C-alpha cells in the first residue's frame, strides 16, 4: 500500500522541481528524501522523473501519477475532516464547487456574511457544463445549472435571468423597455462569453430553435471584460451577472417565456454533513433570490 507520506514528498518535489528544495521545505535530509523517492518509484514500477538542466521533469507516467496522488491526498484530508466532524457532531469545513462567475457573484458574498457558528466554506471552480459528479469527492456541494443524476441529492437554488446589458445611450435603454425578445438581437453586435458559459448556451439554443443566428462581435472568457466592452459602446452583452459600469439591463424573452438559468446544489446522498448542507443551501437559496432582486433594481448598475 502506498505511503501517504511518500506521496506528499513526491508532490513537494513536483512543485519545487528539485530534491534539495523539497527537502528544505519538508525539513528532512536530502539523502533521506532521495531514498523515499527511489522507494516510491520501486513501488509503482516506473520512473517518475527525468533530470534536465539540474531540475527534475516528470515523465509522462509521472505526470499522470501526480494527478492521482493529488486526488488521493485530497480524499485522505477530507476523510480526516469527516472523522473529526463525526466525532464532534459538526462539520469542520464544507467545500463548494461552482462556475467562477457563481463563486464571484453569489457564493463569495454569501460566505462573507457567515458567522462563527457556521461551517467554514471554501470553494473551487467547476466549469458550468461539466456534470456534478466530476467534482464531488473533492467538493461536498456542486452548484451548477441543470439537475443532477438521480443517484445524487439536489435542491433548486433559484433562477437567474439572462439579460442584455447595454450602454445607457443604446436604443434598447433609451426606449425604456422592461423586456426584449431574442429575435431583436439578430442585427445587434453581440458580446458573448465562451461556449462553456450557460448564458451563451441558453441564448444560442433559443435562437437556433427559431432558425435564427446572431452576429457575435466579441468572445470574452471574463464576464467583467464583456461588461466593460459593452460599457464602451461596442456592442450588446448577454449575461446573467449583475450589471456594472452604468450598464442598463433588460430581461430576455423567447416570446412569452423568460430566458433563465436555474442553479442547482448537488451532493452525495447520505453525506455525513447532509443536515448542515441542506440548511446551508436553503440559506443560499434565499440569499440568491435577494441578490438577483437587487441586481436588477434601478440602482444596481454601478
N, C-alpha and C positions, 0 to 999 in steps of 0.2 A: 504494500500500500504506500502511495506517495506521501512523503512528509510535507505538511503544510509549511513548516519552517524552510525547507529547501525550495519550495515553490516561491515563497516570499523573497528568499535570497536571489533566486533566478530572476524574478521580475525587477528587483532592485538593480541587478546588473543590466537588464534590458533597458531600464530607464536611464541609467548613468553612463552606460557604454564601456565601462572598464571595471575589472575586478577590484582594482585599487580604490576607486571612488565608492564602489558599493560597500567594500569592507569598512571604510571610514564611516559611512552613514550607519551601517549596522553595528558598529563598534566591536568588530571581531578582526582577528588577524587575517591578512591576505592569504597566507597558505591554507588556513582553515576554510576560507570561503572557496578557494580553488578546489579543495578536496570535496566540498559539498557539491560544487558544480559537476565535477567528474563523476561523483556518485549518482547524481541525478541523470546524467547522460547514460550511465551504465544501466540505470533502472528503466529508462524509456527505450533504450536500444538504438538511439540515433544521435548524431551531432546536433547540438543546439546552436552553436556559433561557429563562424569562421573569423579569422583575425585579418583586418585590413587597416594598414597605416596606424597600427598601435591601438586600434579600437576593435571591439567585438561587434560583429554583424550577425544578425540572426540568419540561420539557414531558412529555407522555405518551410521545412518541417518545424523548425524552432519558432517561426512566426505563428504558425497555426497552434502550436503547443502553448505559446504565450497567451493567446486568446482564451484557450481552455483553462489555463492556470488562473487567469484573472477571474473568470466566471466561478471557478471552484472556490477561490479565496473569498469572493464576494458572497457566495452562498454560505460559506463557513461563518463569515461575520454575521450574516443575517440569522443563522442558526443560534449563534451566541446571544444575539439581541432578543430573539424569540424566547430562548430559555430564561433569560433574565426577566422578560416581561411576564412569562407564565408564573414565575416564582413570586413576583411582586403583585401580579394582578393588573398591571398597567403596561401598555406598550412603551418602550423606551423611545422608539423612533418609527415613523412611517415614511416610506419613500414613495413619491408620486412621479410617474412618467406622463408627459403630456407634450403636445406640439409646442414649439418655442414661443409662438405668439400667445398661446393659452397660459404658459408659465409667466410670461411678462405681463400680460394684460389682466389676468384673473388670479392665478394662484399666488404669485409673489405678494400682491397687495393683501390678499386674504390671510396669508401666513403672517404678515407683518402685524396683524391685529390679534393673533392668538396669544394666550396668556400662559402663566406658569402651570396651570392645571391641565393644559392641553399637551398632546404628544408633540415631540419635536418632528417637524416635517422638513424633509429635504426632497430634492427633485432632480430629474434629468430629462433631456429632450427625447421625445418619442415621435418620429415623423407621422403626420396625420393619416396617411394611407396604409400604414402598417397595422396588422392585426394586433390586438392587445396582448395575446399570449407570447409575442416576441419579447416583451419587456417584463412580463410577470415572472417573478422569481427574483430578479434584481429589484423590481418595484413591488410594493404592496398594492398599489392602486394605479391603474392606467386610465387617463382621461383622453378620449378621442371621439370623433364623430362616427355615429353608427353603432348599432347594438353589437354585443359580443356573442361568442358561441354559447350555445345553451348549456355547456358544461361549466361555464363561469357565471358568477353572480354580477348583476349590473343594475345600475339606477340611472334614470334620466336626470341630468343636472339642469337642463333647460335649453331654450332656443336662443341663438344669436342671429340677428337679422343680417342678411347680405345687403350691403348698401353701395351706392355710388358716392364718391366723395369728390367734390369739385371746388374750384376757386369761387369765392362769392360773386365774381363778375360773370361766371358762366351762365348761359341762358337757363339751365336747369335750376340754378339757385335764384336767379332774378325772377323767374316765374312763380316761385314760392310754392311749388307743388309738393305735396306730402309723400307721394309715391310715384314710381316710374316703371313702366313696362319694359321688359328686357329688349323688346323689339326696337325701342328708341335708341339703343346703343349701337346699332349696326353701322351707322355712319360716323360714330364718335371714335377718336383716337384713344384706345384703352390702355391703361396702365394696370397690368395684372401681375400677380405673384407667380411663383414657379408652378409647374404642373403637379407638384405634390401638395399644393395648398388647396384646402377644401373649398374656399370661396371661388377659386377658378374652376374647380371640378364642377361645382354646382352651376355656375354661370354657363360654362361651355356645354354641359349636358342639356341644360334647359334650352339654349339656343339651337343645339343640334336637333332636339325633339320637335322644333318648329321649322326645321330646314334652313336655319339662319347661321351665318358666320360673323365673327367680329373682327375688327381691324385692331390688332394688337401692336401698339407702338413701342411699348417698353415691357420687358420681362424683368421683374425685380424679385430677388430672393428675400429681401428685407422689407417688411411692411412699412417701416418708418421712411425708407427711401421712396417707396411708392407714393406715400403721402406727401413727401417733400417735392417730388416731381409734379404731382397734381397741384400742389400749392403754388408752384411756379407757373401754372397756367399751361402746362404742356400736354394735358390730356385729362381723362376721366379715370379715376382709380376705382376698382371694385374690391371691397374689403369687408371684413367683419370686425376689425379693430375699431376702437373709439377714434373719432376724428381729432386731428391735431392741426396746428399751423393755420387756424382760422378756416379750415375746410368746412364746407356745407355738405351734410349727409342726407341722402334720400333713400328710402327703402325701395328695394327692387321687387317687382312682382312679375309673375308669369300669368297674365290675365288677372284673375281674382285671387290667385294663390301667392302668398308672400314667399320669397326665397329665404330659407332659414337653414342654419347649421345647427343640428341638435347634438349637444355634448352628452356623452355617457361616461359614468365612472364604473370601472370594471375591476373585479378582484377574484381571487380563487375562492370558490365556495368552501366554507368551513375554515377559513383563515383564523389563526389563533386570536387575532385582534378584530374580528368581524364586527363585534358590537361597537367598538370605537370607530371603525371605518364607516359604518352606517351613520353614526351620529355626526361624524365629520362631513360626510358627503351631503347630509341634509342641511347642515350649516352652509356648505359651499353652494348648494342649490339656491338658498335664499340670498346669499351674497351675490351670486351671478345675476339673479333677477334684478337686484337693486342697482348693480353697476351698469347693466345694459340700459336700464331706465335712465340713469344719469348720463351715459354716453350720448344718448340721442335727445337730450334736453337742449334748448337753445343756447345754453352757456357752456356746452361741453367741448367746443372745438378748439380749445387752446392747448 
